[in-house]
Amino acid sequence: MDEPAKYTLHYLPIAQEDLISILDYIASDSPSRASAFIEKLDTQIGRLERHPFLGRVPRHPKLREFGYRVLIVASYLVFYTIRGDRIEIHRVIHGSRNLDHLV
């Protein structure tokens, strides 16, 4: 029997936009692959409800200072914070992107 979720997920609007962009980008090549990948992302991010410390603390000092954690899903980085019993998903970006503009 599954253990009940201890945390709730909340996607910030920019993170929702990131997901739509990822879906659109992959779907332009293969709609079925896009759907499967978004499902994989959703499953992995959903694991945070029971295991909020699954993601690692980022190396970038500014991200650490703001309390970010990062979950790696394939080539994408999911940046989130833990606020009480709530997990806030801030960004979902490709790992090859320059992160300096995010901090």
Buried (B, 14 or more C-beta within 10 A) or exposed (E): EEEEEEBEBEBBEEBEEBBEEBBEEBBEEEEEEBEEBBEEBEEBBEEBBEEBEEBEEBEBEEBEEEEBBBBEBEEBBBBBBBEEEEBBBBBBBEEEEEBEEBE
